[in-house]
Amino acid sequence: MKVFVTGGSGFVGGHVIEALAPHHEVLALARSEASAAKVEALGATAVRGALEDVTAEMLAGVDAVVHGAAYVEDWGPEAIYWTTNVEGTQRLLDAAQQAGTARFVQVSTNAAVHDRQGQLGIDESAPYPAHRGFPYGATKAEAERRVLAADRQGFTTIAVRPCFVWGPRDNSVLPTLRRISEAGTFAWIDGGQALVSTTHVHNLVAAIERALSHGNGGQAYFVADDDDLSMRDFVSGLAEADGFQLKGPTLPSWLLRGVAGVAEGAWRLAGAQSPPPVTRMSVDLMACDMTVRSDRARDELGWTPVVSRSEGLQGMARA
């Protein structure tokens, strides 16, 4: 199979290339020379370009697309989220259909249905919230809607929804935890009591591989590790596997939401390029219960987790 991957120089995309390259011909969109070198080192053939200029010619002969590129920061101009996550996805969808690609797999997120109130044991019937608190979730939801709506005879579209992706080569959550821990600015939100589902990157990649040939078109699939746990246990485990401990006070989420709102407003007025010290998105994601059911992925994709939490943490510690 010839597979076209976006986001291949990132955390998830890199693991996707690494898993697919031994068995498939993998092309990877690369915006820069550094990205091209990275995806080629993982086993892909680099296709120079970006989402904003992707064309059907770039996808000539491609059987399937795995779309992992996205703007995932918890802070930034809203236009960037829309341009990258929505318009970029639409452009890639159009190019894939024009090229005659048979399957399109979107790497989505549980944030697409995050309601900021707390959700326990939800499945794919959970609706997209009418009112969103942050542009990442809103734009990923809109991108997912467009992907699933594009499903038709001869063009199968599927969205895979992981939760709090973790594992080796994480370049987001773990480095941030270490940075704020070393700076002495770490604090638990509501004691870290929120219950969450998580997804080891290898479990996510296993679901993406299954989605290349299984599943019902026009459907989203939650994929999560076997065990739900508290946010405190989750991030503490990551830190310990990386060789440090998280210590700090406990602060209430209601207070931090207010602080975050004020900080975001001040940063916007100042035209600051760097993110504020706390954002409403980070508070919501850390403070709200969010657990999901993966029954549909097990039943329709034939997927099961390939890495347990203990195995994943041991692997991170060894690395």
N, C-alpha and C positions, 0 to 999 in steps of 0.2 A: 504494500500500500504506500502511496505517496502522500505524505502528511505535511501540511503547512502550519507552522507554529508561530504565534505572536507572543511577545513577552518572554522569549527564550533566554534572554540574558538575566532575567530576574530569578527570584527564589523558586517559585513553582514551575515556571517555564523551563528553567534549567534542568530540573528533575524530570520533567516530561520528555525533553530531548534525550536525556541520558537513558530513560527507560525504552523509548521508541527506536532510537538509532540502531540498535543491534538487529532489529527485525523489520524495519521499514526504511524507506527513503524519506529523510526528513529535511524539509526546507524551513529556514527560520528568518523572519523579518528582522533586520538589524539596522538601526538608525545611524550608528557610528562605527568607526573602525574598531573601537574597543569592544562594542557589542558583537560585531562580526567575528572578531577573534575568539570571543568567549563561546559563542554558539558553535563555532567550528571545532573548538577544543572538546566540546561535549559530543560531537558526532554529527552535527547538522551542516548543511550547505547554506551559507549566508545569502540572503536576498536583500540587497541594500535598498532601504527605503523606510518610510514611516506610514502609520495608519492614514495620515491625511493625504497621502499620495499613492496608496495601494491601488493596483489595477488588476483587471482580469488576466492580463498578460503575465503578471507575476505568479498567478495561480494556474497557469497552463498545465494540464495533465494531472492536477492535484485531485486526489480522491476524497480527502477529508481535511478540514481546518480545525485546529485547536486554538481557540482565541483566549489567551491569558493576559494580554496587555491591558492595563488600566491605570488610571491615576488613583492611587489608594491612600494618599496622605490624609491626615485628619485636619489639615489646614491648607488653604489655598484659595485663589479666586474661583468663584463658582463657574466662570466661563471655561476654565481649564477642565473641570470635571465633565461638563457637558460636551465640550469639543472632543475630548479623549474617549470618555466612556460611552457616550451616546452616538455622536456623529462618527467617531472612529469605528464603532461596531457596525453602524449602518453602512458605511463605505465598504467595510470588509464583507458584510453580507451581500451587498450588491455585486461586488467583484467575484465572490464565490459562485453566485448564481449565474453570472454572465460566463464564467469559465466552465460551467458544467460540473462543478464540484458536487459530490453526492451527499456529503454529510458535514454538518457544522456543529462543533461542540464548544459551548460557551463555558468558561470558568467563571461562574457567578459567585454568590456569597449569601450567607444567611442574613447579612445586613439588608438585602433586598426587601425583606419582610419584617425587619426589626421595628417594633412599634414604640420603643422607648418606655414602655410600661412594665415589661417583663412577660415572657412567654415560656411555658413549660410543656415539653412533650408535644410540640406542634408538628404537623406534617405539611405536605405541599398544598393542602387546601387552605392554609392561612393566606388571607388576602394581602395585597400590597397596601400599606397604610395610605390613607388619604392625605395625611399631613405628615411631613417629614422634618426632622430636626437638623439634618446635615446633608450636604449635597452628595457625599459619596454613596450613601444608601439609596437616595432618590435616583441618581443617574445610573447606578448599577441595576436598579429595578426597571427603569425605562429601557436600558439596553437589553435586559433579559426578556422583557415583553416583546420587543421587536424581533429578537432571535426566535422565540417560540411562535410568534405570529407568522414568521416566514416559512414555517414547515409546510411542505406540499409534496405531492408525488414526485419522486426523483430527487428531492432535496430535503433530507431529514435533519431537523434541528433539535438539539438537546442542551439543557443547561444543568451543570453540575454545581451544587451549592455546598461548599465546605463551611466549617465554622472554626474560627481561630486557628488557622493553619500554623503548624509548628514542625520542627525537625531540623536536621543538619543543613547548614548553610543559610539559616534564617538571617536575613539582613535587615529586619525591621524590629520585631518585638523584642528579641533578646538583646540586641545592641542598645536599644532604648532603655531597657531595664537596667543594664549594667551602667549606662551613662548616668542615669538619675540616682542610682544607688551610690556610685562613687562620688557624686556631687552632694550627697546627703539630702536630696530633695524628694526621696521616695516617700509616699504615704499610702496606706491602705484606704480604699474607699468603702465605707460602711463595713469595715473589718474584713473585706474580701469575701463576704458571705454569698454573693450572687452565684447561682448555679449555672454552669455553662456546659455546652457540648464543644468538643474540640476535634480537629482533624489532623492527624499526622500526615506529613506531605506524601509519604509513600502510600498511605491509604487513599489519599486524593488522586494520586497518579494512577493507582489501580482502577479507580472508578472511571477516570478519563479513558484509560485503555479499553475498558469494557464498553464505554459509550461509543467507541469508534465502530462497533459492530453489533451492539445490542441496545435495547431500550426502545420506547415508543416515541416517535417524533412529536414535537410540540409539548414535551413534558420537561419539568424541572425535577431534579433528584437531590435531596439532602444526602450528604455522606458525612458520617461522624464516627469517631472512635467508639469502641464498645461501652466505655464508662463515662458518665457525666460526673462532674466534680465541682467543688467550689472554686471561684476565681483565685482565692488565696492558695489552695493546694496546687492549682494549675501553674501559676507564675512562680511559686516557690520551688516547684519541681524543676522548672526550666532553669532557674537561677542556680540551684544546687548542682544540676548536671553540668553547668558551665563554670562551676567552681566558685560561686559567691553566694552570699545570703542577703535576703531582702529584710531590712529593718527600717521601721519608721512608724510614725503615729497613725492613728485611725481618724479620718475626717468624714463627716457626713456628706452624702451625695448632694443634698439640697444646698449646702453651703458652697460646694465646689462648682455646681452648675451656675450659681450666681456669680462666683468669681470668674468662671470661664466666660460667661456672657459679657461681663465688663471688660475682661482682658481682650476678647476678640474685637469688641467695639473700639477699644483704644488702639489696638494694632492696626485696624483698618483705617482709622483716622490718621494715624501716623504714616500710613503707607509702608509699614514694615514688611520686609521680605521673609524674615525668619518667623517661625510659628510662635504664638504666645506660650507661656509655660504650661498652661492647661487649656484644653479645648472642650466644648460641650460634647463633641463626638467621643472623645476618649473617656469622659466621665460616664456617658450613657453606656458605652460598650463594657466598661468595667463594673458598673453598678447594677445593671439590669439582668435578671434571670434570662437565659436564652438557651433552652435545650430543645433538641429536635429528634424526630424519629426517622430512621433510615430504611424503613420497611420496603418502600417502593424501589429503592436502589437494589436491595437484596433480591426482591421478587422479579423485577423487570430487567435490571442490568446483570443479574447474577453475580453481584458484587458482595464481598465480605472484606472486613479489614484484614490487612496482611501483616500489620505491626501492632502489637499491644503497647499500652502506655509504658510498662516497665521495660520492654525491649527498646522502645524509642528513646527513653531517657538514658538507658545504658549505652546506646549507640552514640548519643550526643556526648556523653561523658568520655567515651573512648576517643571521639573526634577532638 
